[in-house]
Amino acid sequence: MTDQSDPIGFALALRANPLAVRTALADTRGWLASRRLTEAFCSTVEIAVAEALNNVVEHAYYRRREAGFSLVARPFGDILYIEIRDKGHAMPDHRLPDTPPPEPGEDRASLPEGGFGWHLIRSLADTLTYRREGEENCLILGFTISPETRLPRDG
């Protein structure tokens, strides 16, 4: 994994395996904390990014553990953008799944596999876009940085 962070943004190049995802999440969390963002905001971003990265490993790069992909985090105005790019399988119909959430009380054993992580990502991110650019998937998650998500300055 390559760390190319700077005071404005944060970038990682990683391999499509669970250990790399865990390391990327810890590195992303550390970068978020260094930006003086609240624990709640950092957790929200971390959960959404974990779901997205796991989708790359488990679906886009199914059984291709050494394939590479990237994560870039950039604040722009009052939005934190997280961009994930990979050269794995495209989304069906080049669109994000639109799986509805399970009904409350629904028997979990009867639920179909897949799609519920996208519902979670949609519920956590303020914006979400996907596009296929040639042979590359590009997923961008946006999170609003408000005064409530910033820690006060010391002093």
C-alpha positions as MATLAB code, in Angstrom:
seq = 'MTDQSDPIGFALALRANPLAVRTALADTRGWLASRRLTEAFCSTVEIAVAEALNNVVEHAYYRRREAGFSLVARPFGDILYIEIRDKGHAMPDHRLPDTPPPEPGEDRASLPEGGFGWHLIRSLADTLTYRREGEENCLILGFTISPETRLPRDG';
ca = [
       0.000    0.000    0.000;
       1.328    3.424   -0.940;
       0.474    6.483    1.151;
       0.470    9.757   -0.776;
      -1.080   12.054    1.802;
      -0.709   15.802    2.068;
      -2.304   18.540    4.183;
      -5.175   18.923    1.713;
      -5.952   15.363    0.658;
      -5.118   11.752    1.283;
      -4.420    8.973   -1.242;
      -3.781    5.246   -0.991;
      -2.915    2.605   -3.565;
      -3.886   -0.809   -2.258;
      -4.375   -4.469   -3.126;
      -7.722   -6.229   -3.258;
      -7.505   -8.247   -0.056;
      -9.101   -7.976    3.401;
      -5.863   -7.055    5.196;
      -5.258   -4.140    2.819;
      -8.836   -2.963    3.409;
      -8.348   -3.027    7.197;
      -5.096   -1.090    6.878;
      -6.692    1.427    4.498;
      -9.572    1.976    6.929;
      -7.180    2.592    9.829;
      -5.124    5.003    7.709;
      -8.253    6.811    6.519;
      -9.558    7.062   10.066;
      -6.246    8.538   11.232;
      -6.301   11.105    8.430;
      -9.900   12.055    9.264;
      -9.005   12.495   12.939;
      -6.068   14.714   11.939;
      -8.596   16.978   10.181;
     -10.233   17.653   13.583;
     -13.506   15.933   12.714;
     -15.810   14.441   15.332;
     -15.819   10.779   16.266;
     -19.359   10.428   14.890;
     -18.365   11.903   11.517;
     -15.241    9.710   11.323;
     -17.303    6.606   12.141;
     -19.904    7.425    9.497;
     -17.243    7.829    6.819;
     -15.381    4.718    7.968;
     -18.472    2.475    7.810;
     -19.457    3.691    4.341;
     -15.892    3.380    3.025;
     -15.558   -0.108    4.564;
     -18.664   -1.258    2.695;
     -17.424    0.251   -0.566;
     -13.901   -1.197   -0.259;
     -15.253   -4.623    0.657;
     -17.446   -4.508   -2.459;
     -14.340   -3.928   -4.579;
     -12.554   -6.883   -2.971;
     -15.529   -9.269   -2.927;
     -17.204   -8.396   -6.230;
     -15.232   -6.190   -8.629;
     -12.040   -8.176   -8.019;
     -13.565  -11.516   -7.059;
     -10.638  -13.930   -6.463;
      -8.048  -11.431   -7.731;
      -6.323  -10.634   -4.410;
      -3.306   -8.896   -5.935;
      -5.248   -6.553   -8.194;
      -4.723   -2.903   -7.340;
      -7.121   -0.068   -6.703;
      -7.054    3.394   -5.179;
      -8.734    5.545   -2.576;
      -8.444    9.335   -2.610;
      -9.977   11.635    0.022;
     -10.287   15.353   -0.707;
     -12.155   18.071    1.123;
     -13.706   20.584   -1.256;
     -15.571   23.421    0.405;
     -17.871   21.845    2.959;
     -17.848   18.375    1.358;
     -15.399   15.531    1.930;
     -15.152   13.441   -1.231;
     -13.900    9.864   -1.136;
     -13.084    8.486   -4.587;
     -12.488    4.762   -5.081;
     -11.207    3.521   -8.450;
     -10.685   -0.051   -9.617;
     -10.331   -1.967  -12.876;
     -12.533   -4.847  -11.811;
     -15.893   -6.001  -13.111;
     -18.340   -3.201  -13.889;
     -21.584   -2.809  -11.987;
     -24.499   -4.567  -13.694;
     -25.963   -2.162  -16.272;
     -23.223    0.295  -15.182;
     -25.450    1.389  -12.285;
     -25.395    1.022   -8.521;
     -27.829   -1.585   -7.191;
     -31.105   -0.155   -5.928;
     -31.953   -2.812   -3.358;
     -34.598   -1.712   -0.849;
     -33.815   -2.226    2.828;
     -35.231   -5.343    4.474;
     -38.584   -4.948    6.166;
     -38.462   -4.723    9.973;
     -38.924   -8.166   11.459;
     -38.194   -9.937    8.161;
     -36.580  -13.353    8.603;
     -32.890  -12.751    7.928;
     -32.394  -16.313    6.677;
     -34.862  -15.673    3.845;
     -33.160  -12.492    2.624;
     -31.392  -12.631   -0.749;
     -27.631  -12.089   -0.901;
     -26.403   -8.733   -2.043;
     -27.326   -5.114   -2.282;
     -27.908   -4.283    1.364;
     -24.450   -2.763    1.730;
     -25.429   -0.246   -0.942;
     -28.482    0.703    1.094;
     -26.166    1.310    4.070;
     -23.740    3.372    1.973;
     -26.624    5.461    0.595;
     -27.951    6.083    4.096;
     -24.539    7.289    5.354;
     -23.185    9.307    2.416;
     -24.741   12.630    1.447;
     -23.913   12.074   -2.223;
     -23.016    8.943   -4.146;
     -22.034    8.616   -7.797;
     -20.780    5.734   -9.891;
     -19.549    5.695  -13.441;
     -17.555    3.398  -15.654;
     -14.677    5.183  -17.390;
     -13.294    2.854  -20.034;
     -12.043   -0.159  -18.087;
     -12.259    1.563  -14.704;
     -14.964    1.856  -12.044;
     -15.160    5.222  -10.297;
     -17.215    5.526   -7.117;
     -17.413    8.883   -5.325;
     -18.936    9.267   -1.873;
     -19.593   12.750   -0.502;
     -19.977   13.674    3.170;
     -21.043   17.126    4.341;
     -18.637   18.761    6.782;
     -20.702   21.066    8.973;
     -19.766   23.092   12.062;
     -21.237   20.228   14.125;
     -18.824   17.709   12.583;
     -15.725   19.754   13.434;
     -13.940   19.627   16.762;
     -13.303   22.986   18.441;
      -9.811   24.419   18.193;
      -7.680   24.293   21.338;
      -6.683   27.538   22.844;
];
